Amino acid sequence: MENSLIELKNCGVNRSAKWLVRGVSLKVSEGQIVTLIGPNGSGKSTTAKIALGILKPDEGTNAIRNNIKISYVPQKISIDWSLPLRVIDFINLVETYELNEIMDTLSITGIKHLLYQDVRNLSGGEFQRLLMARAITKKPNFLVLDEPVQGVDYPGEIALYKTIQQIVKELNCGILLISHNLHVVMSQTDHVVCLNGHVCCSGAPKSIVADPEYIKLFGKNIDPTLAFYQHEHDHKHLPDGSIDNSH
């Protein structure tokens, strides 16, 4: 695996005679952000489960470095909002941490001032930061973030992306970031994998903040944290889900 924390090679998962994903290869190393993008139903969550070691592939191999700590921020989490729950209590739900450890974590995610706030009163962005804080309190080597900016407005997205970069800087962990947005990813992302049942394309993202289409969507003065990832597909998908490479 060389320096990789996790590495997938031609992984595929088959359920009810249908391939949910197939031919997926990717790797994540320390201090690296790999962004997995694709439309809903493209197999992003399935791929994440393989990377986490939760799901065994039906073909291909997934290798996870021995003795690494892994954390996961799911796309959805169920909470009984009728129960009073403070931020500090939420962090300590599964494992109890020292106060200084919690404060360090909340400082990294920018919500140190919310230590004793009721979780029910947090904004969408604050709650996403809390989920990240809880995930990194145990100082993971590998962190999976599934749609971490969902339900957050655009300025909030930019702030959260900056927080993700800060997490990598502080912990030197590897991050697999999952998004359904096919066009907008972090300019600081090291590698992008476009998934649609299989790997359509992958590579380093390209910042094109001066591009007319970028300006049309985000304006001229937008924070350059976000950038387009340009790619061209060398094939098309047929109605049955197979690939036509003839054109």
C-alpha positions in Angstrom: 0.0 0.0 0.0 3.1 2.2 0.2 1.9 5.4 2.0 -1.8 4.8 1.6 -4.2 4.6 4.5 -6.8 2.8 2.4 -6.7 1.5 -1.2 -9.5 0.1 -3.3 -8.6 -1.8 -6.5 -11.3 -2.6 -9.0 -13.9 -3.0 -6.3 -17.5 -4.0 -7.1 -20.6 -4.7 -5.1 -23.4 -6.9 -6.6 -26.9 -7.1 -5.1 -29.9 -8.9 -6.6 -28.0 -9.5 -9.8 -27.2 -5.8 -10.2 -23.9 -4.1 -9.8 -24.3 -1.2 -7.4 -20.7 -0.1 -8.2 -18.0 -1.8 -10.2 -14.4 -1.2 -11.1 -13.8 1.3 -8.4 -10.2 2.1 -7.6 -9.0 4.9 -5.3 -6.6 5.5 -2.5 -6.3 8.0 0.4 -3.0 8.9 2.1 -2.1 11.0 5.1 -2.7 14.7 4.7 -4.7 14.1 1.6 -8.3 15.0 0.6 -9.9 12.8 -2.0 -13.3 14.0 -3.2 -15.8 11.4 -4.4 -18.5 13.1 -6.6 -21.5 11.8 -8.5 -25.3 12.0 -8.8 -27.7 10.4 -6.3 -27.6 6.7 -6.7 -24.2 6.6 -8.3 -22.7 4.3 -5.6 -20.9 6.9 -3.4 -22.2 5.6 -0.1 -21.5 2.0 -1.2 -18.0 3.0 -2.1 -17.6 4.7 1.3 -18.7 1.6 3.1 -16.0 -0.4 1.2 -13.4 2.2 2.1 -14.5 2.0 5.8 -14.3 -1.8 5.8 -18.0 -2.0 6.6 -18.8 -3.7 3.2 -16.8 -6.4 1.6 -16.6 -6.1 -2.1 -17.8 -9.0 -4.3 -14.9 -8.4 -6.6 -11.7 -6.5 -6.3 -9.8 -5.8 -3.1 -9.9 -3.1 -0.4 -6.8 -2.7 1.8 -6.8 -0.8 5.1 -3.5 0.0 6.9 -3.2 -1.8 10.1 -3.8 -0.1 13.5 -5.2 3.1 12.1 -8.1 5.0 13.7 -11.1 5.6 11.5 -14.0 8.1 11.9 -17.1 8.6 9.9 -19.6 11.5 9.6 -22.8 10.0 8.1 -25.1 11.8 5.7 -28.0 11.4 8.2 -28.1 11.0 11.9 -31.2 10.4 14.1 -31.5 12.3 17.3 -34.5 12.6 19.7 -34.8 16.3 19.7 -37.2 16.2 22.7 -34.2 15.4 25.0 -32.0 18.2 26.2 -28.5 17.5 25.0 -25.5 19.9 25.3 -22.6 20.0 22.9 -20.3 18.5 25.5 -22.7 15.7 26.2 -23.0 14.9 22.5 -19.3 14.6 22.1 -19.2 12.2 25.1 -22.1 10.0 24.1 -20.0 7.0 23.1 -16.7 7.7 24.8 -15.8 10.1 27.5 -13.0 12.6 26.7 -11.0 15.0 28.8 -12.3 18.6 28.7 -9.1 19.9 27.2 -9.4 17.3 24.4 -13.0 18.4 23.7 -12.0 22.1 23.7 -9.1 21.5 21.3 -11.5 19.7 18.9 -14.2 22.4 19.1 -11.5 25.0 18.5 -10.5 23.3 15.3 -14.1 23.2 14.1 -14.8 26.7 15.2 -17.5 26.1 17.8 -15.5 26.3 21.0 -18.0 28.9 22.3 -20.9 26.4 22.0 -19.5 23.9 24.6 -22.6 24.1 26.8 -25.2 25.0 24.2 -28.2 22.8 23.7 -27.8 20.8 20.5 -31.4 21.6 19.6 -30.6 25.3 19.2 -27.7 24.9 16.8 -27.9 26.1 13.2 -27.4 23.6 10.4 -23.8 24.7 9.9 -23.1 24.5 13.6 -24.5 21.0 13.8 -22.4 19.9 10.9 -19.3 21.3 12.7 -20.4 19.4 15.8 -20.6 16.2 13.9 -17.1 16.8 12.5 -15.8 17.7 16.0 -17.2 14.5 17.5 -15.6 12.5 14.7 -12.1 14.0 15.1 -12.0 14.0 18.9 -10.3 10.5 18.9 -7.8 11.9 16.4 -8.5 9.6 13.4 -5.9 8.8 10.7 -8.7 8.4 8.2 -12.0 10.4 8.1 -15.0 9.9 5.8 -17.3 12.8 5.4 -20.6 12.0 3.7 -22.3 15.1 2.3 -20.9 17.3 5.1 -22.4 20.6 3.7 -25.9 19.4 3.2 -28.6 21.8 4.5 -26.1 24.6 4.7 -26.3 27.9 2.8 -23.6 28.8 0.3 -21.5 31.0 2.7 -21.8 28.2 5.2 -20.5 25.7 2.7 -17.4 27.8 2.1 -16.8 28.0 5.9 -17.2 24.3 6.3 -14.8 23.5 3.5 -12.2 25.7 5.2 -12.9 23.8 8.4 -12.2 20.5 6.6 -8.9 21.9 5.4 -8.0 22.9 8.9 -8.8 19.4 10.2 -6.3 18.0 7.7 -3.7 20.6 8.7 -4.1 19.9 12.4 -4.4 16.1 12.3 -2.6 15.2 9.1 -5.3 12.7 8.5 -6.6 11.5 5.2 -10.1 12.5 4.2 -12.6 10.9 1.8 -15.1 13.6 1.1 -18.4 12.6 -0.6 -20.7 14.9 -2.6 -23.5 14.6 -5.0 -22.5 17.9 -6.8 -20.8 16.9 -10.0 -19.3 20.3 -10.7 -18.2 22.1 -7.6 -15.5 20.8 -5.4 -12.7 22.2 -3.2 -9.8 23.7 -5.1 -7.6 22.3 -2.3 -8.8 18.8 -3.0 -5.9 16.6 -4.0 -7.8 14.1 -6.1 -11.3 13.8 -7.5 -13.1 10.6 -8.4 -16.2 11.0 -10.5 -18.5 8.0 -9.9 -21.6 6.9 -11.7 -21.8 3.2 -10.9 -18.2 3.0 -12.0 -15.3 5.5 -12.1 -16.1 7.8 -15.0 -13.0 9.8 -14.6 -10.5 10.9 -11.9 -7.7 13.3 -11.4 -6.6 16.6 -9.8 -9.2 19.4 -9.7 -8.6 22.5 -11.8 -9.5 25.9 -10.6 -11.1 28.0 -13.2 -12.4 31.0 -11.2 -12.1 33.2 -14.3 -14.3 31.0 -16.4 -17.5 32.6 -17.5 -19.6 29.7 -16.3 -17.9 29.8 -12.9 -18.6 33.6 -12.7 -22.2 33.1 -13.8 -22.8 30.7 -10.9 -20.7 32.3 -8.1 -19.9 35.8 -9.1 -16.5 37.5 -9.4 -15.9 38.2 -5.8 -16.7 34.8 -4.3 -14.2 33.1 -2.0 -11.9 30.9 -4.1 -12.3 28.0 -1.7 -14.5 26.4 -4.3 -13.5 25.6 -7.9 -14.8 23.6 -10.8 -13.5 20.2 -11.7 -13.6 20.0 -15.5 -13.7 16.6 -17.2 -15.0 15.0 -20.3 -16.5 11.5 -20.4 -15.2 9.3 -23.2 -18.4 7.2 -23.2 -22.1 7.4 -22.5 -24.5 5.4 -20.4 -27.2 3.4 -22.1 -30.7 3.0 -20.6 -29.8 -0.4 -19.1 -26.8 1.1 -17.3 -24.2 -0.3 -19.5 -21.5 1.8 -21.2 -21.3 2.7 -24.9 -17.7 3.5 -25.9 -18.5 3.6 -29.6 -18.9 7.3 -30.1 
